[in-house]
Amino acid sequence: MKIIIERAALLRSLGHVQSVVERRNTIPVLSNVLLNAGNGTLSLVATDMDLEISETVTAEILTPGSATAPAHTLYDIARKLPDGSQVELDATGDVLTLRSGRSNFKLGTLPVADFPEMTHGSWPHQFALKADVLKGLIDRTKFAISTEETRYYLNGIHVHATKGKAGEEPSLRAVATDGHRLARVETPLPEGAAGLPGVIIPRKTVLEVRKLLDEVGDMVEIGLSETKIRFSLGDVTLVSKLIDGTFPDYERVIPAGNDKSLDVDSKLFAAAVDRVATISTEKSRAVKLSLGQGVLTLSATAADAGSASEELEVDYASTPLEIGFNSRYLLDITGQIESGKARLQMADGNSPTIVRDAADASALYVLMPMRV
């Protein structure tokens, strides 16, 4: 294999695929990127056996062929080459030679036959989503994904189609929870997604797709089978295994009788929570909300650091109420409120609270209280 490619094109493609490669691998070839050259294009493939990213880029093909090379090393070299330079890649035997200007690198390769290929199969469910819509679904739920490996079925975003109740349109819904907070976001059901089964997209896949969404065009083609999901974003294709588990019945934890409603400016509220929480040295950084007619008092106490409190004018007309929350969880949720007004719906100090964007019904958050 011998090719010439622009440094910018090579760097961009390597940037997309190398991020899936783990820094430490028990299988040496998984540290490599597979390079396939032919028909005026170079395709780059990287995988960790659960997730595969491939990209096709235009290149001058002098000799078609294939090779594998260390992904992170190749990316670091391309990153440090001068802007606008041309890069020659020449694979002979078990060596890949990279030349650019007066720079010359020789990298060890591993046999192409050793590189694992994910079997893709067919995609019975196929639909398209606008990149901005998919970005919104991910951004407003990913913070609630659990990192607790024992409950592996919570280590991703649960996506499914809803049939739509009376008077409601069917929707595509994304849900994430770690047991302390829950995020549920929906968008009108795209064409072709009716009857979509409930699937759990792993956290690593979610984060890789999110990175790619900043650089692609308007639409993302999505394919689903029983065990895998495929995202096609322009010249980049990402295929991932799904989490083999059952997502809990999240509807059961969304309270129905929360009759005390608080409306507050989300930015002022978040800033006040952040300030008051500074005093708390505990990992949980608990903050207490004391509610009265038209006023909210935020307070925190730490045995060794003292105490803090701050008052805010709010829209609240129910009976007085005291409730405590993990301040970081509260900030994660208020950070998703785009309209500027957050609505908290509460029942009492011991029951889950619903948080919404007062101007956007597509997102709903549930936060468990804590003792303070």
C-alpha positions in Angstrom: 0.0 0.0 0.0 1.3 3.4 -1.0 -0.7 6.7 -0.8 -0.4 10.4 -0.6 -2.9 12.4 1.4 -3.4 15.9 2.7 -2.3 16.2 6.4 -5.6 18.0 7.3 -7.8 15.2 5.9 -5.7 12.5 7.5 -5.7 14.3 10.9 -9.4 14.8 10.8 -10.2 11.2 10.0 -7.6 9.8 12.5 -9.2 12.2 15.1 -12.6 10.6 14.6 -11.5 6.9 14.7 -8.6 6.9 17.2 -10.7 8.0 20.1 -12.4 4.6 20.2 -9.1 2.9 20.7 -8.3 2.1 24.4 -4.9 3.1 25.7 -4.3 -0.3 27.1 -5.2 -3.4 25.2 -4.7 -7.1 26.0 -5.1 -7.8 22.2 -2.3 -5.8 20.5 -4.1 -5.3 17.1 -6.9 -3.4 18.9 -4.3 -0.6 19.4 -4.1 -0.2 15.6 -6.1 1.5 13.0 -6.9 -0.5 9.8 -6.0 1.4 6.6 -7.6 0.3 3.3 -6.5 2.1 0.1 -8.2 1.7 -3.3 -10.5 3.5 -5.8 -9.2 7.0 -4.9 -10.1 6.7 -1.2 -8.5 5.7 2.0 -10.7 4.1 4.6 -9.8 4.0 8.3 -11.3 1.6 10.8 -10.8 1.4 14.6 -12.6 -0.9 17.1 -12.6 -2.0 20.7 -14.7 -5.1 19.8 -17.9 -3.4 21.1 -17.8 -0.2 19.0 -16.4 0.3 15.5 -15.8 3.7 13.8 -14.9 3.8 10.1 -14.4 6.8 7.8 -13.6 7.2 4.1 -11.4 10.0 2.9 -10.1 11.1 -0.6 -6.5 10.3 -1.2 -4.0 9.7 -4.1 -3.6 5.9 -4.3 -0.2 5.0 -5.8 -0.5 1.3 -4.8 -3.8 -0.1 -3.4 -3.6 -2.3 -0.4 -4.1 -2.6 3.4 -2.1 -2.2 6.6 -2.6 -1.7 10.3 -0.7 0.9 12.3 -0.7 2.2 15.9 -3.7 4.5 16.0 -2.6 7.0 18.8 1.0 7.2 17.5 -0.2 7.9 13.9 -2.6 10.5 15.2 0.1 12.2 17.3 2.5 12.4 14.3 -0.2 13.8 12.0 -1.1 16.4 14.7 2.5 17.6 14.9 3.1 17.9 11.1 3.0 21.4 9.6 -0.3 22.7 8.2 -0.9 22.2 4.5 1.7 19.5 4.2 1.3 16.3 2.1 1.8 12.9 3.8 3.0 9.8 2.1 2.1 6.5 3.7 4.0 3.4 2.4 3.4 0.0 3.9 5.9 -2.7 3.0 6.2 -6.0 4.9 5.6 -5.2 8.6 6.7 -1.6 8.4 4.6 1.6 7.6 6.8 4.5 6.5 5.3 8.0 6.9 7.1 10.8 5.0 6.2 14.4 5.0 8.6 17.1 3.9 11.9 16.3 5.7 10.2 14.2 8.3 10.4 10.4 8.1 8.8 7.9 10.5 8.8 4.1 10.5 6.1 2.4 12.5 5.6 -1.3 13.2 2.5 -2.9 11.8 0.5 -6.0 12.6 -1.1 -8.4 10.1 -4.3 -7.2 8.5 -5.8 -10.7 8.9 -5.6 -10.2 12.7 -7.8 -7.1 12.7 -11.3 -8.0 14.0 -14.3 -7.1 11.9 -17.7 -6.5 13.5 -20.4 -8.4 11.7 -23.1 -5.9 10.9 -25.9 -8.0 9.6 -29.2 -6.3 8.6 -30.9 -3.3 10.0 -34.7 -3.9 10.3 -35.3 -0.5 11.8 -34.0 2.5 9.8 -34.8 6.2 10.3 -33.1 9.6 10.1 -32.8 12.4 12.7 -31.6 15.9 12.4 -28.1 16.3 13.9 -29.4 19.0 16.2 -32.3 16.9 17.5 -30.0 13.9 18.3 -27.6 16.3 19.9 -30.4 17.6 22.1 -31.5 14.1 23.1 -28.0 13.2 24.1 -27.0 16.5 25.9 -30.2 16.6 28.0 -29.8 13.0 29.2 -26.2 11.9 29.3 -25.4 13.5 32.7 -27.8 11.1 34.3 -26.2 7.9 32.9 -25.0 5.7 35.8 -21.3 4.9 36.1 -21.9 2.0 38.5 -20.7 -1.1 36.6 -22.7 -3.5 38.8 -26.0 -2.1 37.4 -24.7 -2.3 33.8 -28.2 -1.9 32.3 -28.1 1.8 33.6 -24.7 2.5 31.9 -26.3 4.0 28.8 -29.3 5.9 27.3 -32.6 3.9 26.9 -34.2 4.8 23.6 -37.7 3.7 22.5 -40.8 4.7 20.6 -43.9 5.6 22.4 -47.4 5.0 20.9 -48.8 8.3 22.2 -51.7 8.5 24.5 -55.1 10.0 23.6 -54.5 13.4 22.0 -50.7 12.9 22.0 -48.5 12.3 19.0 -46.1 9.2 19.1 -42.6 10.2 20.1 -39.0 9.0 20.2 -37.9 9.0 23.8 -34.5 9.0 25.4 -34.1 8.2 29.2 -31.2 7.9 31.5 -31.0 7.3 35.3 -28.5 6.5 38.0 -31.1 5.9 40.7 -30.6 9.4 42.2 -31.9 11.4 39.2 -33.7 10.6 36.0 -33.8 12.5 32.7 -36.5 11.9 30.1 -36.5 13.7 26.8 -38.6 13.2 23.7 -39.0 14.3 20.1 -41.7 13.7 17.5 -41.3 10.1 16.2 -39.3 10.2 12.9 -40.6 8.3 9.8 -39.5 4.6 10.0 -39.1 4.5 13.7 -42.7 3.2 14.6 -42.5 0.0 16.5 -38.9 0.7 17.5 -38.0 -1.7 20.3 -36.5 -0.4 23.6 -32.7 -0.4 23.3 -29.9 0.7 25.6 -27.0 2.6 23.9 -23.8 2.3 25.9 -22.2 5.4 27.5 -19.0 5.2 25.4 -21.0 5.0 22.2 -23.2 8.0 23.3 -20.1 10.1 23.9 -18.4 9.1 20.6 -21.5 10.0 18.6 -21.8 13.3 20.5 -18.3 14.2 19.5 -19.0 13.5 15.8 -22.2 15.5 15.8 -20.3 18.7 16.1 -18.6 18.1 12.8 -21.2 16.5 10.5 -24.0 17.8 8.3 -27.7 18.1 8.9 -28.9 14.5 9.1 -27.9 11.3 10.8 -29.0 8.0 9.4 -29.7 5.4 12.2 -30.1 1.7 11.8 -31.1 -0.8 14.5 -31.0 -4.5 14.9 -31.7 -6.6 18.0 -28.1 -6.4 19.2 -26.5 -3.4 17.4 -27.0 0.2 16.4 -25.5 2.1 13.4 -25.0 5.8 13.0 -24.1 7.1 9.6 -22.8 10.7 9.7 -21.6 11.8 6.3 -18.3 9.9 5.6 -18.2 8.4 9.1 -20.0 5.3 10.2 -20.2 4.2 13.8 -21.5 0.7 14.7 -21.9 -0.4 18.3 -23.2 -3.3 20.3 -26.2 -2.5 22.5 -26.3 -3.2 26.2 -27.8 -6.7 26.7 -30.1 -6.0 29.6 -33.6 -4.7 30.6 -34.0 -1.0 31.4 -36.2 -0.6 34.5 -39.8 0.6 34.3 -38.9 4.3 34.7 -42.5 5.5 34.5 -43.0 4.1 38.0 -40.6 6.5 39.6 -42.1 9.6 38.0 -44.5 11.0 40.7 -48.0 11.9 39.7 -49.3 13.8 42.8 -46.7 16.6 43.2 -49.0 19.6 43.8 -46.6 22.2 45.1 -45.1 24.2 42.3 -42.1 26.5 42.3 -41.0 28.7 39.4 -37.6 30.3 39.6 -35.1 31.9 37.2 -32.8 28.9 36.4 -29.6 31.0 36.1 -30.1 32.9 39.3 -31.1 29.6 41.1 -28.1 27.7 39.8 -25.7 30.5 40.8 -27.2 30.6 44.3 -27.0 26.8 44.7 -23.4 26.9 43.6 -22.5 29.7 46.0 -24.2 28.1 49.0 -22.8 24.7 48.3 -19.2 26.0 48.5 -19.4 25.8 52.3 -20.2 22.1 52.3 -17.1 19.9 52.4 -19.0 16.6 52.0 -18.9 14.6 48.8 -22.7 15.0 48.5 -22.6 18.8 49.0 -26.1 18.9 50.3 -28.2 22.0 50.0 -31.5 22.7 51.8 -34.4 24.5 50.1 -36.8 26.3 52.5 -39.9 27.5 50.8 -42.4 30.1 51.9 -44.8 32.5 50.1 -42.8 34.1 47.2 -39.4 33.3 48.8 -36.9 30.5 48.7 -34.0 30.3 51.2 -31.1 28.1 50.2 -28.8 26.9 53.0 -25.9 24.6 53.7 -24.1 23.6 56.9 -20.8 21.9 57.4 -19.6 20.9 60.9 -16.1 22.2 60.3 -16.6 25.0 57.8 -19.6 26.9 59.1 -22.8 27.7 57.3 -24.2 29.6 54.3 -27.6 30.9 53.2 -29.1 32.9 50.4 -32.6 34.2 49.6 -34.3 34.3 46.2 -37.6 35.8 45.1 -39.6 33.0 43.5 -43.1 32.2 42.3 -44.4 29.9 45.0 -47.9 30.1 46.6 -48.2 26.7 48.4 -47.7 25.7 52.1 -44.2 26.1 53.6 -41.8 23.2 52.7 -38.3 22.1 53.4 -36.4 19.7 51.1 -32.7 18.8 50.6 -30.8 17.9 47.5 -27.4 16.9 46.3 -26.2 20.3 44.9 -24.3 18.8 42.0 -27.3 16.8 40.8 -29.4 20.0 41.1 -26.9 22.0 39.0 -26.7 19.2 36.4 -30.4 19.4 35.9 -30.8 23.2 36.0 -28.0 23.4 33.4 -30.4 21.8 30.9 -33.1 24.5 31.3 -32.8 26.7 28.2 -35.8 29.0 28.5 -34.5 30.6 31.7 -37.3 29.5 34.0 -37.2 26.2 36.0 -40.3 24.7 37.4 -40.0 22.4 40.5 -43.0 20.3 41.4 -42.9 18.8 44.9 -45.1 16.8 47.2 -43.1 16.9 50.5 -39.6 16.8 51.8 -39.2 13.0 51.4 -40.6 12.4 47.9 -39.1 12.7 44.5 -39.2 16.2 42.9 -40.0 16.8 39.2 -38.0 19.5 37.4 -39.1 20.9 34.1 -38.2 23.7 31.7 -41.3 25.9 32.2 -41.4 26.7 28.4 -40.5 23.2 27.1 -42.6 20.2 27.7 -40.3 17.8 25.8 -38.0 17.2 28.8 -38.7 16.0 32.3 -36.3 15.4 35.2 -36.8 13.6 38.5 -34.5 14.2 41.5 -34.5 12.2 44.7 -34.3 14.3 47.9 -31.7 13.8 50.6 -31.7 14.3 54.4 -30.1 17.6 55.4 
